[in-house]
Amino acid sequence: MLAVVADATTVQEIDSEGERVVRMIIAVVVGLAIAIGGSVLVVNVLSSHGNGTPSTSSTYNYGSR
């Protein structure tokens, strides 16, 4: 009877460890998806602000003296 209890505990520990590995892999995949998605979003937002033509006006307006 003790051997069965010991085996059940070992199986439970293995399941718990396997579950941790699966959760870790899921967390890494979700983190990568968020990072890549955020990067694509930032690049799209920043690239939409420029129209590709350089400005001929001065960056600084010092007045009309």
Distance bins in CASP14 RR format, pairs under 12 A and 6 or more apart:
PFRMAT RR
TARGET T0000
AUTHOR 0000-0000-0000
RMODE 2
METHOD distances of the structure
MODEL  1
1 7 0 0 0 0 0 1 0 0 0 0 0
1 8 0 0 0 0 0 1 0 0 0 0 0
2 8 0 0 0 0 0 1 0 0 0 0 0
2 9 0 0 0 0 0 1 0 0 0 0 0
3 9 0 0 0 0 0 1 0 0 0 0 0
3 10 0 0 0 0 0 1 0 0 0 0 0
4 10 0 0 0 0 0 1 0 0 0 0 0
4 11 0 0 0 0 0 1 0 0 0 0 0
5 11 0 0 0 0 0 1 0 0 0 0 0
5 12 0 0 0 0 0 1 0 0 0 0 0
6 12 0 0 0 0 0 1 0 0 0 0 0
6 13 0 0 0 0 0 1 0 0 0 0 0
7 13 0 0 0 0 0 1 0 0 0 0 0
7 14 0 0 0 0 0 1 0 0 0 0 0
8 14 0 0 0 0 0 1 0 0 0 0 0
8 15 0 0 0 0 0 1 0 0 0 0 0
9 15 0 0 0 0 0 1 0 0 0 0 0
9 16 0 0 0 0 0 1 0 0 0 0 0
10 16 0 0 0 0 0 1 0 0 0 0 0
10 17 0 0 0 0 0 1 0 0 0 0 0
11 17 0 0 0 0 0 1 0 0 0 0 0
11 18 0 0 0 0 0 1 0 0 0 0 0
12 18 0 0 0 0 0 1 0 0 0 0 0
12 19 0 0 0 0 0 1 0 0 0 0 0
13 19 0 0 0 0 0 1 0 0 0 0 0
13 20 0 0 0 0 0 1 0 0 0 0 0
14 20 0 0 0 0 0 1 0 0 0 0 0
14 21 0 0 0 0 0 1 0 0 0 0 0
15 21 0 0 0 0 0 1 0 0 0 0 0
15 22 0 0 0 0 0 1 0 0 0 0 0
16 22 0 0 0 0 0 1 0 0 0 0 0
16 23 0 0 0 0 0 1 0 0 0 0 0
17 23 0 0 0 0 0 1 0 0 0 0 0
17 24 0 0 0 0 0 1 0 0 0 0 0
18 24 0 0 0 0 1 0 0 0 0 0 0
18 25 0 0 0 0 1 0 0 0 0 0 0
19 25 0 0 0 0 0 1 0 0 0 0 0
19 26 0 0 0 0 0 1 0 0 0 0 0
20 26 0 0 0 0 0 1 0 0 0 0 0
20 27 0 0 0 0 0 1 0 0 0 0 0
21 27 0 0 0 0 0 1 0 0 0 0 0
21 28 0 0 0 0 0 1 0 0 0 0 0
22 28 0 0 0 0 0 1 0 0 0 0 0
22 29 0 0 0 0 0 1 0 0 0 0 0
23 29 0 0 0 0 0 1 0 0 0 0 0
23 30 0 0 0 0 0 1 0 0 0 0 0
24 30 0 0 0 0 0 1 0 0 0 0 0
24 31 0 0 0 0 0 1 0 0 0 0 0
25 31 0 0 0 0 0 1 0 0 0 0 0
25 32 0 0 0 0 0 1 0 0 0 0 0
26 32 0 0 0 0 0 1 0 0 0 0 0
26 33 0 0 0 0 0 1 0 0 0 0 0
27 33 0 0 0 0 0 1 0 0 0 0 0
27 34 0 0 0 0 0 1 0 0 0 0 0
28 34 0 0 0 0 0 1 0 0 0 0 0
28 35 0 0 0 0 0 1 0 0 0 0 0
29 35 0 0 0 0 0 1 0 0 0 0 0
29 36 0 0 0 0 0 1 0 0 0 0 0
30 36 0 0 0 0 0 1 0 0 0 0 0
30 37 0 0 0 0 0 1 0 0 0 0 0
31 37 0 0 0 0 1 0 0 0 0 0 0
31 38 0 0 0 0 0 1 0 0 0 0 0
31 39 0 0 0 0 0 1 0 0 0 0 0
32 38 0 0 0 0 0 1 0 0 0 0 0
32 39 0 0 0 0 0 1 0 0 0 0 0
33 39 0 0 0 0 0 1 0 0 0 0 0
33 40 0 0 0 0 0 1 0 0 0 0 0
34 40 0 0 0 0 0 1 0 0 0 0 0
34 41 0 0 0 0 0 1 0 0 0 0 0
35 41 0 0 0 0 0 1 0 0 0 0 0
35 42 0 0 0 0 0 1 0 0 0 0 0
36 42 0 0 0 0 0 1 0 0 0 0 0
36 43 0 0 0 0 0 1 0 0 0 0 0
37 43 0 0 0 0 1 0 0 0 0 0 0
37 44 0 0 0 0 1 0 0 0 0 0 0
37 45 0 0 0 0 0 1 0 0 0 0 0
38 44 0 0 0 0 1 0 0 0 0 0 0
38 45 0 0 0 0 1 0 0 0 0 0 0
38 46 0 0 0 0 0 1 0 0 0 0 0
39 45 0 0 0 0 0 1 0 0 0 0 0
39 46 0 0 0 0 0 1 0 0 0 0 0
40 46 0 0 0 0 0 1 0 0 0 0 0
40 47 0 0 0 0 0 1 0 0 0 0 0
41 47 0 0 0 0 0 1 0 0 0 0 0
41 48 0 0 0 0 0 1 0 0 0 0 0
42 48 0 0 0 0 0 1 0 0 0 0 0
42 49 0 0 0 0 0 1 0 0 0 0 0
43 49 0 0 0 0 0 1 0 0 0 0 0
44 50 0 0 0 0 0 1 0 0 0 0 0
58 64 0 0 0 0 0 1 0 0 0 0 0
END
